[in-house]
Amino acid sequence: MGILKAVATAVNSTMADQWKEFFYCDAMPSNVLVMRGQKKVSGRSANRKGNDNIITNGSIITVADGQCMIILDQERIDTFCAQAGAFEYINSSESSIFEGSLGEGIKATFATIKNRIQFGGNVSHDQRIYYFNLKEIMNNKFGTPTPVPFRVVDRNINLDIDISIRCNGEYSYKITDPLLFYQNVCGNVENSFTTDQIASMLKGEFLTALQPAFARISEMGIRYSALPAHTMELAESLNQVLSQKWKNTRGIEISAVAINSVSASKEDEDLIKQAQRTGMLQNPTMAGASLVSAQADAMRNASKNSNGAMMGFMGMNLAQQAGNSNAQQFYQMPMQSAPVQQSTQNFNNNLNNWTCSCGAQNTGKFCAECGSPKPVNDNSSNWTCSCGASNTGKFCSECGKQKPSGAKFYRCVKCGFTPENPAKPPRFCPECGDVFDNNDLVC
């Protein structure tokens, strides 16, 4: 009787599983990460007795936008699909007489019946479909229960200190590797896997990763008060910190971070403000202006002295002499050296500038445009006295002798160079190398 019952059960279950199925997934709620595929069965359908864990060969499976699908065959991932559309599953190990030729279908059906008889008429195969939510999972609120260290770096005033801040906001994440998420997180679920099952763990790890992420943000020179404007950099820094736990282990990543408010303790805020005020005084002009303001306040207070204005001003003068500083010194500091050096350099450049006949401005000995030599001053009036002194006037500046009539001197006709002693030139011109001869003699 047992064998006959097993045969009858095997035949009935095999014939019930011959129908092709249509699997789908309704719109996933925002808090559902994984949902098991549903077999569509209407009230008039004849396929109402088939096994839920059997996917007949040739069945249709649909995938919606923002979803991906995996098919498990004997607890092993057999098929993966992340493209929206309808697909026919033709690699199933469960045959159907409605797929392929009739003869092959009947033969495969008897093989299935034989296999199920060996298991007392029960199904010895397990197949399931799971859908994954690939959309961004939002509304994950966070808040720091205790202050989080934050490094404040301000290179303008050489400030580098650690403070404690509190912040709150929201973050979103998404599944980027469904296979890794199934293997290490959700596994074989009965119906669905929701966000509240991992929310506590994710929030704890997120808050733990805030400290190294804030350290990366502070290295960029971003102040804690400007964090709400740099959420993209914060999300990237968090992904770098959480990549080992979230991305490489669970297949999820941070998508966005929204910071509602960031605040530091009053002591830390006062410390930063005082450091910024002190840093302003590194500028001599600002230091001078601060001193003028302080002196003006001192004069107003001195005039209100209870012992008389004269006593107040005497005390103010003594304090000023003890400080040994005045605002005028600070105002003059930025102007002492650089302008003089710059004006001297400009004066020397103007002396060396000359204009060629082609109109080009030059500073060298030859024109950069046409190659013409730099014109020299007309030294035709230069003459050398018998005492050796060089003169330009009609009388010698050393001995008073009158300039001899018909005085002659040498000047290079090639480049225009005039030697220091025009009456006794060197053998060769030091500028162009031409030989001094009678052609260079100027009367």
Residue pairs with C-beta under 8 A, 6 or more apart in sequence:
2 120
3 117
5 121
6 117
6 120
6 121
7 113
7 117
7 121
8 121
9 116
9 120
9 121
9 122
10 113
10 114
10 116
10 117
10 121
11 113
12 49
13 51
13 116
13 121
13 122
13 123
14 109
14 112
14 113
14 116
15 109
16 47
16 49
16 50
16 51
17 50
17 51
17 54
17 56
17 94
17 96
17 112
17 123
18 56
18 96
18 97
18 98
18 109
19 46
19 47
19 50
19 56
19 96
19 98
20 56
20 58
20 59
20 60
20 96
20 98
20 99
21 39
21 40
21 47
21 50
21 55
21 56
21 59
21 60
22 39
22 40
22 59
22 60
22 62
23 37
23 38
23 39
23 40
23 55
23 59
23 60
23 61
23 62
23 129
24 37
24 38
24 40
24 61
24 62
25 35
25 37
25 38
25 62
25 63
25 64
25 67
25 69
25 131
26 38
27 64
28 35
28 66
28 67
28 131
28 133
28 135
30 135
30 137
30 138
30 139
31 137
31 194
31 195
31 196
32 133
32 192
32 193
32 194
32 195
33 132
33 133
33 137
33 175
33 181
33 186
33 192
33 193
33 194
33 195
34 130
34 131
34 132
34 133
34 181
34 182
34 186
34 189
34 192
34 193
35 130
35 131
35 133
35 191
35 192
35 193
36 128
36 129
36 130
36 131
36 189
36 190
36 191
36 192
37 61
37 69
37 128
37 129
37 130
37 131
39 50
39 52
41 47
41 48
50 56
51 123
53 123
53 125
53 126
53 127
53 128
54 94
54 123
54 125
54 127
55 71
55 89
55 92
55 94
55 127
55 129
56 92
56 94
56 95
56 96
56 99
57 89
57 90
57 91
57 92
57 93
57 94
57 95
57 96
57 99
58 88
58 89
58 90
58 92
58 96
58 98
58 99
59 88
59 89
59 92
60 86
60 87
60 88
60 89
61 69
61 71
61 81
61 86
61 87
61 88
61 89
61 129
62 85
62 86
62 87
63 69
63 81
63 82
63 83
63 84
63 85
63 86
63 87
63 131
64 84
65 84
66 133
66 134
66 135
67 82
67 84
67 131
67 132
67 133
67 134
68 80
68 81
68 82
68 131
68 132
68 134
68 178
69 79
69 80
69 81
69 82
69 129
69 130
69 131
69 132
70 77
70 79
70 80
70 81
70 129
70 130
70 132
70 178
70 179
70 182
71 77
71 78
71 79
71 80
71 89
71 127
71 128
71 129
72 78
72 126
72 127
72 128
72 129
72 130
72 188
73 92
73 93
73 126
73 127
74 125
74 126
74 127
75 126
75 188
77 179
77 182
78 91
79 89
79 91
80 178
80 179
81 87
82 134
82 178
90 99
92 127
93 125
93 127
94 112
94 125
94 127
95 105
95 108
95 109
95 111
95 112
96 105
96 109
97 105
97 106
97 108
97 109
98 105
99 105
115 124
116 122
116 123
116 124
118 124
128 188
130 182
130 189
132 175
132 178
132 181
132 182
133 175
134 174
134 175
134 178
135 174
136 172
136 173
136 174
136 255
136 256
137 172
137 173
137 174
137 195
138 170
138 172
139 170
139 172
140 170
140 171
140 172
140 173
140 195
140 199
140 202
140 203
141 168
141 169
141 170
142 168
142 169
142 170
142 171
142 203
142 206
142 207
143 166
143 167
143 168
143 169
144 165
144 166
144 167
144 168
144 207
144 210
145 207
147 164
147 165
147 166
147 265
148 164
148 165
148 166
148 167
148 207
148 210
148 211
148 214
149 162
149 163
149 164
149 211
149 214
150 162
150 163
150 164
150 165
150 214
150 218
150 224
150 264
151 160
151 161
151 162
151 163
151 214
151 215
151 218
151 219
152 159
152 160
152 161
152 162
152 163
152 218
152 223
152 224
152 272
153 159
153 160
153 218
153 219
153 221
154 160
154 221
154 223
154 275
154 276
154 279
155 221
156 279
157 275
157 276
157 278
157 279
157 280
157 282
158 279
159 272
159 275
159 276
159 279
161 271
161 272
161 275
163 224
163 264
163 265
163 268
163 271
163 272
164 264
164 265
164 268
165 214
165 224
165 262
165 263
165 264
165 268
166 262
166 263
166 264
167 210
167 227
167 259
167 260
167 261
167 262
167 263
168 259
168 260
168 261
169 257
169 258
169 259
169 260
169 261
170 257
170 258
170 260
171 206
171 235
171 238
171 254
171 255
171 256
171 257
171 258
172 254
172 255
172 256
173 202
173 246
173 252
173 253
173 254
173 255
174 252
174 253
174 255
175 181
175 251
175 252
176 247
176 251
176 252
176 253
177 247
177 251
177 252
178 251
179 251
180 249
180 250
180 251
181 250
181 251
181 252
184 249
184 250
184 251
185 193
185 198
185 250
185 251
186 193
202 246
205 242
205 245
205 246
206 238
206 242
206 254
209 238
209 241
209 242
210 238
212 237
212 241
213 234
213 237
213 238
213 240
213 241
214 224
214 237
216 237
216 240
216 241
217 227
217 230
217 233
217 234
217 237
218 224
220 230
220 233
222 230
222 233
224 262
224 264
225 262
227 234
227 259
227 262
228 259
228 260
228 261
228 262
231 256
231 257
231 258
231 259
232 256
234 257
234 259
235 254
235 255
235 256
235 257
238 254
238 257
239 246
239 247
239 253
239 254
242 254
246 252
246 253
246 254
247 253
264 272
280 286
280 290
281 287
281 290
284 330
284 331
284 333
284 334
285 330
285 331
285 334
287 330
288 327
288 328
288 329
288 330
288 331
289 327
291 325
291 326
291 327
291 330
292 327
295 316
295 320
295 327
298 316
298 319
299 313
299 316
301 312
302 309
302 312
302 313
302 315
302 316
303 309
303 312
304 312
305 311
305 312
305 315
320 326
349 363
352 363
353 361
353 362
353 363
354 361
354 362
354 363
354 374
354 375
355 361
355 362
356 362
356 367
356 369
356 370
356 372
357 370
357 372
358 367
358 369
358 370
358 372
360 367
360 368
360 369
360 370
362 368
362 374
364 374
365 373
365 374
365 431
366 372
366 373
366 374
367 373
367 374
373 415
373 416
373 432
374 416
375 416
376 411
376 416
376 417
376 418
379 409
379 411
379 418
379 422
380 409
380 411
380 442
381 392
382 390
382 391
382 392
382 409
382 418
382 422
383 390
383 391
383 392
383 403
383 404
383 407
383 409
383 422
383 423
384 390
384 391
384 407
384 409
384 421
384 422
384 423
384 424
385 391
385 396
385 398
385 399
385 401
386 401
387 396
387 398
387 399
387 401
388 398
389 396
389 397
389 398
389 399
390 420
390 421
390 422
391 397
391 403
393 403
394 402
394 403
395 401
395 402
395 403
396 402
396 403
406 443
407 423
408 423
408 441
408 442
408 443
409 418
409 422
409 423
409 441
409 442
410 418
410 419
410 422
410 423
410 425
410 436
410 440
410 441
410 442
411 417
411 418
411 422
411 440
411 442
412 418
412 429
412 431
412 432
412 434
412 436
412 440
413 434
413 439
413 440
414 429
414 432
414 434
415 429
415 431
415 432
415 434
417 429
417 430
417 431
417 432
419 425
419 426
425 436
425 440
426 436
427 435
427 436
428 434
428 435
428 436
429 435
429 436
434 440
